[in-house]
Amino acid sequence: MIEAHKISFSYTPQLPEVLRDISFSLPQGASLALLGPNGAGKTTLLDIILGWSIPTSGRITLLGSPPHELPRTDAGALMSLAAQSEHITFSFTALEYVLFGRTPHLRSLSAPGKKDREIAIQALREVKLLHLARRHITTLSGGELQLVKLARSIAQQTPLLLLDEPTSDLDPGNTTQVVDLLKRRHEQGITLVFTTHDPMVASEAADHVALLSGGRLLEFGPSQDVLTHTLLSELYGTKMMVLIDGKHRIIYRDH
């Protein structure tokens, strides 16, 4: 699905590189966590996968094509994004907002139909916010808005789902809900790529992990091989502990 070969990125030639010499290969249907502290380059790498930023050097492809060269309609049919922050200027209802996820499936200037509405309603149901369908999104809490963004991406029905810090504004209960939802998407064969600074979320929702530190790829591979106390301690600059309890991994900072 995604092939990255020695990609580097700088916002201007005068500024230091934000990403340096990043290479990895992600198969279709895999789930990848871009894990690292703030400023590691996670969101920049996500922007490059989206085609919003072009590598200064190196090459990245989605199903064989550079993402920045994909026509908008093709990109919208291939991938969807649940952003961490988004500037919303109009007070749409939650249902209206989720319906925007159907845009790539509509003919030019046509309005969403009954099927599109049913898909949007089902997406709200999946994130357990159907009762807020008629609420204006400007009145939602940060956590509720984060879940509505996820519902919009679900309604887009793409084979690649990208998420920027999907659990950042959520309480533990809603975090568990999002992790479970991502697991279900993965089981359905959808490719997932998400950024996070939480190693527990990475452990629970991803089968591949890329450790990013200072714009460099510290390690990439299956989560069970990457989420070790040695690598995580190096990543965060503090002693991290990893306990294995059956199929579950418990990760915490050692005081």
N, C-alpha and C positions, 0 to 999 in steps of 0.2 A: 504493500500500500504506500509506504513512505520510504524513500531512499535519500539519505543525506550524506554527501561526500565532501569532507573538509570545508564546510561552510564557515565563513567568518562574516562579521557585520560590524560596520561603524556608521554612525549617523552622519558624520562628515569626515573628510580626510584628515582634518586637524585634531579630531577627538580620538581617544583610545578606542580600540575595538571592544564592543560589548559582548560579542561572541567570537571565539577563536578556535578554528580547526575542529568543528563538530562533525562527527561521522556516526551514523547508525542506520540500521535497516529494520523496519517494522512490518511484519507480515499482516495481510488483510485479516480482520477479525480479532486482532490482538488489542490489549488495553495497555496504554503507556502512561505512567506518571512522570512528569517533569518535576523532579523534587530538588529543592534547594532553599537556602535562606533568601531573604529579601535582597534584591540587587544581583542575583545570580545569573540573570539573563533568561529566565523561564518565559516571561511574557513576550520578549523579543523573539525567541525561537518559535513561539506560537504564532506570532505575526508573520513570520517567514513561511510557516506551514500554510497559513491562510492566503499567502500571496500579497499581503499588505506591505511587506518589506521585502526587498530583493537582496540576497547575499552580496556582500562586497567581493567575495571570492568563493569558489567552490560551487556546488550544484545540489539542488534539492528537487525531487520529483514526487508527484502523487500519481500513482498508476501510470508512470512513465512520462508525465508531462510536468514542466515547471509550473507551480501553482500561480505565479504572477502572470503567466501567459494564457491561463484558462479564460474563455469567455464567461461573462458574468452568469449567464444562464447555466452553463456547464458547472461552474463553481458552486452555484446555489443548489444544484441537483446532487453534487458530490459531498459537500460538507456544510455543517451548520455550527454555529458558535453560541455558547452561553457565556456572555462576557461578565467580568467582575463588576465593571462600572460602565454605565451607558447614559448619555445625555438625552433625556426624554423631555420634549418641549410641549407635548400635547397630553391631555388627560384622557387617554384611552381607558376603556374598561379592560379588565384582565383578559376577557374573552377576545376582545378586539385586538389586543396586543398579541395574543397567542396566534390569532389568525394570520398575522404577518408572516408566520412561518410557512404558510401555504403559498406565498407569493411565487416562488420558483416553479410551482406546478400550475400556475394560471396563465391563460393566454393574455397577450398585451391588452391592457385597459379593461379586462374582465374582472368581475367581482367574485369573491368566494361563494361557492355553491353549498348545497346541503351536505355533500360529502365532506367538504373542507371544514364546515362547522362541526360535523360529527367527530372528525379527527382532532380538532382543537379542543372540543369538550372532553374527549377521551384523554388528551394530554394533560389537561387540568385535573382530571380525575386521578391520573397516575401520580401526580405530585400532591394529591389530597387537598387541592384548593378549589374544587368545583363550586363550593359554597361562596367563593369570592368572585365568581365569573362576572358579575355585574358591578363589582367595586371598581372605582377608578384607581389606576395604578399609582397615582400620586398620593393616595391615602394608605398605601400598603406599607408595612414595616420593611426594614432592610432584608430580613430573612424571607418574608413572603414574596418580595420582588425578585429575590434570587431564584426562588422556586418557579415563579412565573416565567422568568427568562429561560429556565431549563425546559419548561413546558413548551415554549415557543420553538426551541430547538428540536424537541421530540416531534412536534407537529410537522416539522419540515421533512421528516422521514428520509434522512440521508444515510449513506453507508459509513460516513465518517462524522463523528461527533467530537467537537472540540470544546473544552471548558476551561475557563480561567478562574482558578481558585473557587471551585463550585461550592465549597463548604465554609467560605470565609466569614459569612455573616449569620451562620446557623447555630442554633443551640444543639446540644448533644442528640436530642431526639430527632430533629430534622437532619442532622448530619448522618445519622444512621439510615434515615429514609433515603437520602440522596445516594449514599454508598450502595444500598440495596438496589436502588433503581439502576445505577450504573452496572451493577452485576447482572441485572436482567438484560440490559441492552447488550452487554458482552455475550451473554448466553444466546442471544438472538443473532449473533454474527456481526454486530456492528463494531467497527473499529473506534476505539476511544483514545483520545489524547487529552490529558488534563494537567494543569499546573497545580502545585500545592507546596506548602512549606511544612505540612504535617506528615511525618513518616507513617503514622498509623493509618491515615486515609490512603496513602500510597499502597501500604501493605494489604489493606482490605479490598481495594477496588481495582488494582492493576496487576497484570501478570508480567509486565515488563516495567523497569524503572531506569530512568536516566538521571544520574546525580550531577547537578550543575553547581559549580562553584567558581565565582569570579569570571564568568563567561566561558569557562572551560568544562569539558565533559570529563568528570572524575571517573565515572564508571557507567556502563550500560549493559543490561542483560536481564535475565529472568529475575523476578523480584526476590525469590528465595536466595539467589546468589549475590544480589546487590545490597539487600537490606541486612547488613551485618553490623555488629557493634564497631568493628574496626573502621569500615568505610563511613558509617554514619558519624562516628566520633571525629573523623577527619573532615567530613562535610561541614559539621556544625561547630567545630572547634571546641567541643566540650565532650565529656565522657558520656556516651550513650550505651544503654543496655538493651539487649534483645533476648526475650524469653520465648521459647517455643512451647505452646500448650496444645498438643494435638495438631490440628490443622491451622490453629490461630497463632499469630505472632504478636507479642506484646512489646512495645517499644517505649522507652522512657529515658529521661535524662537522669544520670546517677548523681545524686547530691554528694 
